[in-house]
């Protein structure tokens, strides 16, 4: 399991922008499926996840 996590972290470090875009799309899908009832919480969750992936944060702010 550790090998998988190491590979996942390395991938996220190398492809930060793509990972951030994927998180954004996932957040949009979840928001849509919940009828936009939890938009603020979903947005904050996506922002926090994006801050913790990759070597650099590509999310403004």
DRENBATOR-273983 format. One record per atom (N, C-alpha, C): residue number from 1; residue in three letters; atom name; z negated, x, y. Coordinates in pm, whole numbers, m for minus. Each point is the difference from the previous one (the first is absolute). Example, Ala and Ser with C-alpha at 12.3 -4.5 7.8 and 13.67 -1.06 7.14 Angstrom:
<recs>
@num:1 residuo:ALA atomo:N c3:m780 c1:1319 c2:m569
@num:1 residuo:ALA atomo:CA c3:0 c1:m89 c2:119
@num:1 residuo:ALA atomo:C c3:0 c1:90 c2:120
@num:2 residuo:SER atomo:N c3:72 c1:m35 c2:105
@num:2 residuo:SER atomo:CA c3:m6 c1:82 c2:119
@num:2 residuo:SER atomo:C c3:m73 c1:m77 c2:109
</recs>
This chain:
<recs>
@num:1 residuo:UNK atomo:N c3:0 c1:82 c2:m119
@num:1 residuo:UNK atomo:CA c3:0 c1:m82 c2:119
@num:1 residuo:UNK atomo:C c3:0 c1:87 c2:126
@num:2 residuo:UNK atomo:N c3:m71 c1:109 c2:m3
@num:2 residuo:UNK atomo:CA c3:m6 c1:89 c2:116
@num:2 residuo:UNK atomo:C c3:138 c1:53 c2:34
@num:3 residuo:UNK atomo:N c3:79 c1:34 c2:m103
@num:3 residuo:UNK atomo:CA c3:135 c1:51 c2:22
@num:3 residuo:UNK atomo:C c3:85 c1:m104 c2:73
@num:4 residuo:UNK atomo:N c3:m13 c1:m127 c2:m39
@num:4 residuo:UNK atomo:CA c3:74 c1:m107 c2:66
@num:4 residuo:UNK atomo:C c3:m41 c1:m12 c2:146
@num:5 residuo:UNK atomo:N c3:m129 c1:5 c2:28
@num:5 residuo:UNK atomo:CA c3:m49 c1:m12 c2:137
@num:5 residuo:UNK atomo:C c3:46 c1:118 c2:86
@num:6 residuo:UNK atomo:N c3:0 c1:118 c2:m59
@num:6 residuo:UNK atomo:CA c3:49 c1:118 c2:71
@num:6 residuo:UNK atomo:C c3:148 c1:m15 c2:36
@num:7 residuo:UNK atomo:N c3:78 c1:m49 c2:m95
@num:7 residuo:UNK atomo:CA c3:143 c1:m21 c2:24
@num:7 residuo:UNK atomo:C c3:22 c1:m107 c2:106
@num:8 residuo:UNK atomo:N c3:m79 c1:m108 c2:m5
@num:8 residuo:UNK atomo:CA c3:12 c1:m107 c2:99
@num:8 residuo:UNK atomo:C c3:m34 c1:51 c2:139
@num:9 residuo:UNK atomo:N c3:m105 c1:79 c2:12
@num:9 residuo:UNK atomo:CA c3:m38 c1:55 c2:131
@num:9 residuo:UNK atomo:C c3:108 c1:94 c2:52
@num:10 residuo:UNK atomo:N c3:54 c1:83 c2:m88
@num:10 residuo:UNK atomo:CA c3:106 c1:92 c2:41
@num:10 residuo:UNK atomo:C c3:123 c1:m78 c2:49
@num:11 residuo:UNK atomo:N c3:35 c1:m107 c2:m72
@num:11 residuo:UNK atomo:CA c3:113 c1:m83 c2:40
@num:11 residuo:UNK atomo:C c3:m26 c1:m62 c2:137
@num:12 residuo:UNK atomo:N c3:m121 c1:m54 c2:19
@num:12 residuo:UNK atomo:CA c3:m34 c1:m62 c2:129
@num:12 residuo:UNK atomo:C c3:3 c1:102 c2:113
@num:13 residuo:UNK atomo:N c3:m44 c1:122 c2:m28
@num:13 residuo:UNK atomo:CA c3:4 c1:105 c2:101
@num:13 residuo:UNK atomo:C c3:143 c1:35 c2:38
@num:14 residuo:UNK atomo:N c3:88 c1:4 c2:m97
@num:14 residuo:UNK atomo:CA c3:138 c1:40 c2:23
@num:14 residuo:UNK atomo:C c3:85 c1:m111 c2:59
@num:15 residuo:UNK atomo:N c3:m41 c1:m125 c2:m18
@num:15 residuo:UNK atomo:CA c3:81 c1:m115 c2:42
@num:15 residuo:UNK atomo:C c3:m83 c1:m98 c2:83
@num:16 residuo:UNK atomo:N c3:m72 c1:53 c2:96
@num:16 residuo:UNK atomo:CA c3:m93 c1:m81 c2:79
@num:16 residuo:UNK atomo:C c3:68 c1:m119 c2:67
@num:17 residuo:UNK atomo:N c3:113 c1:22 c2:60
@num:17 residuo:UNK atomo:CA c3:68 c1:m108 c2:72
@num:17 residuo:UNK atomo:C c3:41 c1:m112 c2:m95
@num:18 residuo:UNK atomo:N c3:54 c1:35 c2:m116
@num:18 residuo:UNK atomo:CA c3:41 c1:m102 c2:m96
@num:18 residuo:UNK atomo:C c3:m120 c1:m77 c2:m55
@num:19 residuo:UNK atomo:N c3:m110 c1:71 c2:m25
@num:19 residuo:UNK atomo:CA c3:m122 c1:m66 c2:m49
@num:19 residuo:UNK atomo:C c3:m51 c1:m98 c2:105
@num:20 residuo:UNK atomo:N c3:m2 c1:44 c2:126
@num:20 residuo:UNK atomo:CA c3:m47 c1:m88 c2:108
@num:20 residuo:UNK atomo:C c3:89 c1:m123 c2:12
@num:21 residuo:UNK atomo:N c3:130 c1:18 c2:m13
@num:21 residuo:UNK atomo:CA c3:92 c1:m114 c2:6
@num:21 residuo:UNK atomo:C c3:m24 c1:m96 c2:m116
@num:22 residuo:UNK atomo:N c3:m25 c1:55 c2:m118
@num:22 residuo:UNK atomo:CA c3:m29 c1:m85 c2:m117
@num:22 residuo:UNK atomo:C c3:m128 c1:m79 c2:18
@num:23 residuo:UNK atomo:N c3:m102 c1:64 c2:56
@num:23 residuo:UNK atomo:CA c3:m125 c1:m70 c2:26
@num:23 residuo:UNK atomo:C c3:21 c1:m113 c2:101
@num:24 residuo:UNK atomo:N c3:82 c1:26 c2:101
@num:24 residuo:UNK atomo:CA c3:29 c1:m102 c2:101
@num:24 residuo:UNK atomo:C c3:71 c1:m120 c2:m62
@num:25 residuo:UNK atomo:N c3:99 c1:28 c2:m85
@num:25 residuo:UNK atomo:CA c3:73 c1:m108 c2:m67
@num:25 residuo:UNK atomo:C c3:m92 c1:m80 c2:m92
@num:26 residuo:UNK atomo:N c3:m87 c1:70 c2:m71
@num:26 residuo:UNK atomo:CA c3:m94 c1:m69 c2:m89
@num:26 residuo:UNK atomo:C c3:m94 c1:m89 c2:82
@num:27 residuo:UNK atomo:N c3:m48 c1:52 c2:112
@num:27 residuo:UNK atomo:CA c3:m86 c1:m80 c2:87
@num:27 residuo:UNK atomo:C c3:71 c1:m123 c2:52
@num:28 residuo:UNK atomo:N c3:127 c1:15 c2:38
@num:28 residuo:UNK atomo:CA c3:78 c1:m114 c2:47
@num:28 residuo:UNK atomo:C c3:15 c1:m106 c2:m108
@num:29 residuo:UNK atomo:N c3:25 c1:43 c2:m123
@num:29 residuo:UNK atomo:CA c3:14 c1:m94 c2:m112
@num:29 residuo:UNK atomo:C c3:m130 c1:m74 c2:m27
@num:30 residuo:UNK atomo:N c3:m109 c1:73 c2:0
@num:30 residuo:UNK atomo:CA c3:m131 c1:m63 c2:m24
@num:30 residuo:UNK atomo:C c3:m30 c1:m99 c2:112
@num:31 residuo:UNK atomo:N c3:27 c1:39 c2:122
@num:31 residuo:UNK atomo:CA c3:m23 c1:m87 c2:115
@num:31 residuo:UNK atomo:C c3:81 c1:m128 c2:m12
@num:32 residuo:UNK atomo:N c3:126 c1:14 c2:m38
@num:32 residuo:UNK atomo:CA c3:87 c1:m116 c2:m16
@num:32 residuo:UNK atomo:C c3:m51 c1:m93 c2:m111
@num:33 residuo:UNK atomo:N c3:m39 c1:59 c2:m111
@num:33 residuo:UNK atomo:CA c3:m45 c1:m80 c2:m115
@num:33 residuo:UNK atomo:C c3:m134 c1:m70 c2:24
@num:34 residuo:UNK atomo:N c3:m78 c1:51 c2:94
@num:34 residuo:UNK atomo:CA c3:m128 c1:m65 c2:32
@num:34 residuo:UNK atomo:C c3:13 c1:m91 c2:121
@num:35 residuo:UNK atomo:N c3:123 c1:m26 c2:41
@num:35 residuo:UNK atomo:CA c3:23 c1:m91 c2:112
@num:35 residuo:UNK atomo:C c3:m51 c1:55 c2:132
@num:36 residuo:UNK atomo:N c3:0 c1:131 c2:14
@num:36 residuo:UNK atomo:CA c3:m44 c1:68 c2:122
@num:36 residuo:UNK atomo:C c3:m145 c1:m31 c2:38
@num:37 residuo:UNK atomo:N c3:m79 c1:m46 c2:m95
@num:37 residuo:UNK atomo:CA c3:m140 c1:m34 c2:27
@num:37 residuo:UNK atomo:C c3:m87 c1:123 c2:17
@num:38 residuo:UNK atomo:N c3:42 c1:112 c2:m54
@num:38 residuo:UNK atomo:CA c3:m82 c1:121 c2:3
@num:38 residuo:UNK atomo:C c3:72 c1:116 c2:67
@num:39 residuo:UNK atomo:N c3:84 c1:m30 c2:97
@num:39 residuo:UNK atomo:CA c3:85 c1:101 c2:64
@num:39 residuo:UNK atomo:C c3:m80 c1:117 c2:55
@num:40 residuo:UNK atomo:N c3:m108 c1:m29 c2:70
@num:40 residuo:UNK atomo:CA c3:m79 c1:108 c2:60
@num:40 residuo:UNK atomo:C c3:m59 c1:91 c2:m106
@num:41 residuo:UNK atomo:N c3:m57 c1:m59 c2:m105
@num:41 residuo:UNK atomo:CA c3:m62 c1:80 c2:m105
@num:41 residuo:UNK atomo:C c3:104 c1:81 c2:m76
@num:42 residuo:UNK atomo:N c3:113 c1:m60 c2:m28
@num:42 residuo:UNK atomo:CA c3:107 c1:69 c2:m71
@num:42 residuo:UNK atomo:C c3:53 c1:116 c2:85
@num:43 residuo:UNK atomo:N c3:19 c1:m27 c2:128
@num:43 residuo:UNK atomo:CA c3:48 c1:104 c2:91
@num:43 residuo:UNK atomo:C c3:m95 c1:118 c2:6
@num:44 residuo:UNK atomo:N c3:m129 c1:m28 c2:8
@num:44 residuo:UNK atomo:CA c3:m99 c1:109 c2:4
@num:44 residuo:UNK atomo:C c3:0 c1:77 c2:m132
@num:45 residuo:UNK atomo:N c3:13 c1:m73 c2:m111
@num:45 residuo:UNK atomo:CA c3:3 c1:67 c2:m130
@num:45 residuo:UNK atomo:C c3:120 c1:91 c2:m14
@num:46 residuo:UNK atomo:N c3:116 c1:m48 c2:43
@num:46 residuo:UNK atomo:CA c3:122 c1:82 c2:m5
@num:46 residuo:UNK atomo:C c3:m16 c1:123 c2:89
@num:47 residuo:UNK atomo:N c3:m52 c1:m19 c2:120
@num:47 residuo:UNK atomo:CA c3:m19 c1:113 c2:91
@num:47 residuo:UNK atomo:C c3:m92 c1:106 c2:m61
@num:48 residuo:UNK atomo:N c3:m109 c1:m43 c2:m59
@num:48 residuo:UNK atomo:CA c3:m94 c1:94 c2:m62
@num:48 residuo:UNK atomo:C c3:64 c1:72 c2:m118
@num:49 residuo:UNK atomo:N c3:76 c1:m73 c2:m81
@num:49 residuo:UNK atomo:CA c3:68 c1:63 c2:m115
@num:49 residuo:UNK atomo:C c3:101 c1:103 c2:48
@num:50 residuo:UNK atomo:N c3:72 c1:m32 c2:107
@num:50 residuo:UNK atomo:CA c3:99 c1:93 c2:53
@num:50 residuo:UNK atomo:C c3:m65 c1:126 c2:55
@num:51 residuo:UNK atomo:N c3:m118 c1:m12 c2:56
@num:51 residuo:UNK atomo:CA c3:m71 c1:117 c2:51
@num:51 residuo:UNK atomo:C c3:m42 c1:94 c2:m112
@num:52 residuo:UNK atomo:N c3:m17 c1:m54 c2:m119
@num:52 residuo:UNK atomo:CA c3:m53 c1:78 c2:m112
@num:52 residuo:UNK atomo:C c3:107 c1:51 c2:m96
@num:53 residuo:UNK atomo:N c3:126 c1:m20 c2:35
@num:53 residuo:UNK atomo:CA c3:108 c1:49 c2:m86
@num:53 residuo:UNK atomo:C c3:78 c1:108 c2:71
@num:54 residuo:UNK atomo:N c3:47 c1:94 c2:m74
@num:54 residuo:UNK atomo:CA c3:83 c1:105 c2:54
@num:54 residuo:UNK atomo:C c3:m75 c1:103 c2:81
@num:55 residuo:UNK atomo:N c3:69 c1:106 c2:35
@num:55 residuo:UNK atomo:CA c3:m58 c1:108 c2:78
@num:55 residuo:UNK atomo:C c3:m15 c1:m39 c2:146
@num:56 residuo:UNK atomo:N c3:92 c1:m80 c2:49
@num:56 residuo:UNK atomo:CA c3:m3 c1:m41 c2:140
@num:56 residuo:UNK atomo:C c3:16 c1:m150 c2:11
@num:57 residuo:UNK atomo:N c3:m64 c1:m57 c2:97
@num:57 residuo:UNK atomo:CA c3:10 c1:m144 c2:19
@num:57 residuo:UNK atomo:C c3:124 c1:m30 c2:84
@num:58 residuo:UNK atomo:N c3:92 c1:m78 c2:m54
@num:58 residuo:UNK atomo:CA c3:121 c1:m34 c2:75
@num:58 residuo:UNK atomo:C c3:m16 c1:m131 c2:74
@num:59 residuo:UNK atomo:N c3:m118 c1:m61 c2:m10
@num:59 residuo:UNK atomo:CA c3:m25 c1:m126 c2:66
@num:59 residuo:UNK atomo:C c3:m48 c1:27 c2:142
@num:60 residuo:UNK atomo:N c3:65 c1:m61 c2:100
@num:60 residuo:UNK atomo:CA c3:m46 c1:22 c2:137
@num:60 residuo:UNK atomo:C c3:m140 c1:m57 c2:21
@num:61 residuo:UNK atomo:N c3:m73 c1:65 c2:92
@num:61 residuo:UNK atomo:CA c3:m132 c1:m53 c2:37
@num:61 residuo:UNK atomo:C c3:m104 c1:58 c2:m78
</recs>
